[in-house]
Amino acid sequence: MIAYHLPARAFVTLDIYTTTGEKLVTLVRESQESGMHRVVWDGKGAKGEPMPPGQYLYHIKLPTCTQVRLIPLVAEGGVTAPR
């Protein structure tokens, strides 16, 4: 699960990438209200194909900042908490 807090309404883009920079899937691309938000990545790519266990990156972009974090995929469909 990926959790983030928005202090004010903002347009959010949240993408999953491989550690080599290949974009796999966009999980969020919309304007969201302020507050806590949670997104679950099911471990699949944009075409629904399961990704192998390993390290991935999530990239969250807001109008005021960008953040990149590691997210381990421990098994097909099983994502652990980001580091």
NUZA-252062 format. One record per residue (C-alpha): x, y, z; residue number from 1; residue in three letters. Coordinates in Angstrom, 2 decimals, padded with zeros to 5 digits. Example, Ala and Ser with C-alpha at 12.3 -4.5 7.8 and 13.67 -1.06 7.14 Angstrom:
BEGIN
<r><X>012.30</X><Y>-004.50</Y><Z>007.80</Z><resi>1</resi><resn>Ala</resn></r>
<r><X>013.67</X><Y>-001.06</Y><Z>007.14</Z><resi>2</resi><resn>Ser</resn></r>
This chain:
BEGIN
<r><X>000.00</X><Y>000.00</Y><Z>000.00</Z><resi>1</resi><resn>Met</resn></r>
<r><X>001.21</X><Y>003.49</Y><Z>-000.85</Z><resi>2</resi><resn>Ile</resn></r>
<r><X>-000.04</X><Y>006.20</Y><Z>001.49</Z><resi>3</resi><resn>Ala</resn></r>
<r><X>000.36</X><Y>009.95</Y><Z>001.10</Z><resi>4</resi><resn>Tyr</resn></r>
<r><X>-001.09</X><Y>013.13</Y><Z>002.57</Z><resi>5</resi><resn>His</resn></r>
<r><X>-002.19</X><Y>016.17</Y><Z>000.60</Z><resi>6</resi><resn>Leu</resn></r>
<r><X>-002.33</X><Y>019.44</Y><Z>002.56</Z><resi>7</resi><resn>Pro</resn></r>
<r><X>-004.62</X><Y>020.93</Y><Z>-000.11</Z><resi>8</resi><resn>Ala</resn></r>
<r><X>-006.49</X><Y>019.82</Y><Z>-003.23</Z><resi>9</resi><resn>Arg</resn></r>
<r><X>-003.95</X><Y>018.93</Y><Z>-005.93</Z><resi>10</resi><resn>Ala</resn></r>
<r><X>-003.48</X><Y>017.10</Y><Z>-009.20</Z><resi>11</resi><resn>Phe</resn></r>
<r><X>-001.64</X><Y>013.85</Y><Z>-008.41</Z><resi>12</resi><resn>Val</resn></r>
<r><X>000.20</X><Y>011.46</Y><Z>-010.71</Z><resi>13</resi><resn>Thr</resn></r>
<r><X>001.48</X><Y>008.19</Y><Z>-009.25</Z><resi>14</resi><resn>Leu</resn></r>
<r><X>003.40</X><Y>005.81</Y><Z>-011.50</Z><resi>15</resi><resn>Asp</resn></r>
<r><X>005.22</X><Y>002.51</Y><Z>-010.90</Z><resi>16</resi><resn>Ile</resn></r>
<r><X>008.65</X><Y>002.01</Y><Z>-012.54</Z><resi>17</resi><resn>Tyr</resn></r>
<r><X>011.29</X><Y>-000.69</Y><Z>-012.71</Z><resi>18</resi><resn>Thr</resn></r>
<r><X>014.63</X><Y>000.16</Y><Z>-011.13</Z><resi>19</resi><resn>Thr</resn></r>
<r><X>015.97</X><Y>000.64</Y><Z>-014.67</Z><resi>20</resi><resn>Thr</resn></r>
<r><X>013.42</X><Y>003.41</Y><Z>-015.33</Z><resi>21</resi><resn>Gly</resn></r>
<r><X>010.81</X><Y>001.56</Y><Z>-017.39</Z><resi>22</resi><resn>Glu</resn></r>
<r><X>007.31</X><Y>002.83</Y><Z>-016.61</Z><resi>23</resi><resn>Lys</resn></r>
<r><X>004.99</X><Y>-000.08</Y><Z>-015.84</Z><resi>24</resi><resn>Leu</resn></r>
<r><X>001.66</X><Y>001.44</Y><Z>-014.87</Z><resi>25</resi><resn>Val</resn></r>
<r><X>-000.05</X><Y>004.66</Y><Z>-013.80</Z><resi>26</resi><resn>Thr</resn></r>
<r><X>-002.07</X><Y>004.16</Y><Z>-010.62</Z><resi>27</resi><resn>Leu</resn></r>
<r><X>-003.31</X><Y>007.73</Y><Z>-010.11</Z><resi>28</resi><resn>Val</resn></r>
<r><X>-003.74</X><Y>010.62</Y><Z>-012.53</Z><resi>29</resi><resn>Arg</resn></r>
<r><X>-006.41</X><Y>012.92</Y><Z>-011.15</Z><resi>30</resi><resn>Glu</resn></r>
<r><X>-007.22</X><Y>015.87</Y><Z>-008.96</Z><resi>31</resi><resn>Ser</resn></r>
<r><X>-007.66</X><Y>014.79</Y><Z>-005.33</Z><resi>32</resi><resn>Gln</resn></r>
<r><X>-009.02</X><Y>016.46</Y><Z>-002.21</Z><resi>33</resi><resn>Glu</resn></r>
<r><X>-006.80</X><Y>017.27</Y><Z>000.77</Z><resi>34</resi><resn>Ser</resn></r>
<r><X>-006.20</X><Y>014.55</Y><Z>003.35</Z><resi>35</resi><resn>Gly</resn></r>
<r><X>-004.78</X><Y>011.03</Y><Z>003.50</Z><resi>36</resi><resn>Met</resn></r>
<r><X>-004.88</X><Y>008.84</Y><Z>000.42</Z><resi>37</resi><resn>His</resn></r>
<r><X>-003.99</X><Y>005.19</Y><Z>-000.04</Z><resi>38</resi><resn>Arg</resn></r>
<r><X>-003.30</X><Y>003.32</Y><Z>-003.25</Z><resi>39</resi><resn>Val</resn></r>
<r><X>-002.76</X><Y>-000.41</Y><Z>-003.63</Z><resi>40</resi><resn>Val</resn></r>
<r><X>-000.61</X><Y>-001.70</Y><Z>-006.47</Z><resi>41</resi><resn>Trp</resn></r>
<r><X>-001.71</X><Y>-005.21</Y><Z>-007.41</Z><resi>42</resi><resn>Asp</resn></r>
<r><X>001.75</X><Y>-006.09</Y><Z>-008.75</Z><resi>43</resi><resn>Gly</resn></r>
<r><X>000.64</X><Y>-005.95</Y><Z>-012.40</Z><resi>44</resi><resn>Lys</resn></r>
<r><X>001.73</X><Y>-003.89</Y><Z>-015.38</Z><resi>45</resi><resn>Gly</resn></r>
<r><X>-000.47</X><Y>-001.69</Y><Z>-017.57</Z><resi>46</resi><resn>Ala</resn></r>
<r><X>-001.66</X><Y>-004.69</Y><Z>-019.65</Z><resi>47</resi><resn>Lys</resn></r>
<r><X>-002.50</X><Y>-006.76</Y><Z>-016.57</Z><resi>48</resi><resn>Gly</resn></r>
<r><X>000.63</X><Y>-008.90</Y><Z>-016.72</Z><resi>49</resi><resn>Glu</resn></r>
<r><X>002.03</X><Y>-009.94</Y><Z>-013.31</Z><resi>50</resi><resn>Pro</resn></r>
<r><X>005.44</X><Y>-008.51</Y><Z>-012.46</Z><resi>51</resi><resn>Met</resn></r>
<r><X>008.12</X><Y>-010.74</Y><Z>-010.95</Z><resi>52</resi><resn>Pro</resn></r>
<r><X>009.08</X><Y>-010.28</Y><Z>-007.29</Z><resi>53</resi><resn>Pro</resn></r>
<r><X>011.74</X><Y>-007.62</Y><Z>-006.80</Z><resi>54</resi><resn>Gly</resn></r>
<r><X>012.33</X><Y>-003.93</Y><Z>-006.18</Z><resi>55</resi><resn>Gln</resn></r>
<r><X>010.24</X><Y>-001.32</Y><Z>-007.97</Z><resi>56</resi><resn>Tyr</resn></r>
<r><X>009.91</X><Y>002.44</Y><Z>-007.65</Z><resi>57</resi><resn>Leu</resn></r>
<r><X>006.85</X><Y>004.56</Y><Z>-007.20</Z><resi>58</resi><resn>Tyr</resn></r>
<r><X>006.98</X><Y>008.13</Y><Z>-008.44</Z><resi>59</resi><resn>His</resn></r>
<r><X>004.42</X><Y>010.55</Y><Z>-007.06</Z><resi>60</resi><resn>Ile</resn></r>
<r><X>004.18</X><Y>013.97</Y><Z>-008.67</Z><resi>61</resi><resn>Lys</resn></r>
<r><X>002.32</X><Y>016.97</Y><Z>-007.29</Z><resi>62</resi><resn>Leu</resn></r>
<r><X>002.37</X><Y>020.56</Y><Z>-008.57</Z><resi>63</resi><resn>Pro</resn></r>
<r><X>004.75</X><Y>021.52</Y><Z>-005.74</Z><resi>64</resi><resn>Thr</resn></r>
<r><X>007.00</X><Y>018.45</Y><Z>-005.40</Z><resi>65</resi><resn>Cys</resn></r>
<r><X>008.02</X><Y>015.05</Y><Z>-006.69</Z><resi>66</resi><resn>Thr</resn></r>
<r><X>008.95</X><Y>012.00</Y><Z>-004.63</Z><resi>67</resi><resn>Gln</resn></r>
<r><X>010.45</X><Y>008.64</Y><Z>-005.61</Z><resi>68</resi><resn>Val</resn></r>
<r><X>010.53</X><Y>005.66</Y><Z>-003.23</Z><resi>69</resi><resn>Arg</resn></r>
<r><X>011.33</X><Y>001.96</Y><Z>-003.39</Z><resi>70</resi><resn>Leu</resn></r>
<r><X>008.47</X><Y>-000.49</Y><Z>-003.15</Z><resi>71</resi><resn>Ile</resn></r>
<r><X>009.32</X><Y>-004.19</Y><Z>-002.87</Z><resi>72</resi><resn>Pro</resn></r>
<r><X>007.07</X><Y>-006.73</Y><Z>-004.56</Z><resi>73</resi><resn>Leu</resn></r>
<r><X>007.41</X><Y>-009.91</Y><Z>-002.51</Z><resi>74</resi><resn>Val</resn></r>
<r><X>005.21</X><Y>-012.19</Y><Z>-004.65</Z><resi>75</resi><resn>Ala</resn></r>
<r><X>002.73</X><Y>-011.88</Y><Z>-007.48</Z><resi>76</resi><resn>Glu</resn></r>
<r><X>-000.01</X><Y>-009.60</Y><Z>-006.21</Z><resi>77</resi><resn>Gly</resn></r>
<r><X>001.79</X><Y>-008.96</Y><Z>-002.91</Z><resi>78</resi><resn>Gly</resn></r>
<r><X>003.28</X><Y>-005.55</Y><Z>-002.25</Z><resi>79</resi><resn>Val</resn></r>
<r><X>004.97</X><Y>-004.72</Y><Z>001.04</Z><resi>80</resi><resn>Thr</resn></r>
<r><X>005.09</X><Y>-001.29</Y><Z>002.65</Z><resi>81</resi><resn>Ala</resn></r>
<r><X>007.33</X><Y>001.21</Y><Z>000.81</Z><resi>82</resi><resn>Pro</resn></r>
<r><X>010.75</X><Y>002.11</Y><Z>002.19</Z><resi>83</resi><resn>Arg</resn></r>
